[in-house]
Amino acid sequence: MTSAVSEKLQRRTERKELKREEKKAQIATSAQLVLQELGYANTSLRDIAARADLSLGSLHYYFEDRTQLILYCVRAYKTTFSERLQASIAHASGRDAIIDAFAESLTTSIIEDATTHRLWYDIRVQALFDPVFRPVVEEIETMLINAVDVAADKAGVSDPALSTYGYPMIDGLFRFHMQNAISGNGLPRDRLVEEMRRALARIF
């Protein structure tokens, strides 16, 4: 096989894989809407196929089973969430500015994406019972811990033990306010930002 033919075949394979990934992302977007409404336990592949306007056979072509699809959805969103947290402090300078930017980012995500985060917490609980979820949960939490560590480092925190307590404390606060937002008992935005800011000031 000549080099030119080999390169052509490689480009064709890459284009095919890119189209496949784009289609998987489209399916995941539709699946996420269903999962937000029904939760992990109550969502079937049939529900997702109907929302994505696909046959079950077509859905299985892209995802082996429901678990694989759900993990794809959760990983994709939480990766974006982690990137947004880090982007929010990218141009901030000084402890107070870092805390303000991080508090704003967390608050925005609670208000705008509470049901998506609810799916994450649902999957995290499932990982306590089903080992198939654990590698992805560990991967996601490593990303989130890193986002907190980056913020702490920019804020000038020198405590090497922060990784063991900073993320769990922020996560607990975030989950509490997310749960309240979903139940209709959430704080107004300005108060929520202030709660986040006060907590981060203690942690950082």
Order of alpha helices (4+ residues) and beta strands (2+ residues): alpha-alpha-alpha-alpha-alpha-alpha-alpha-alpha
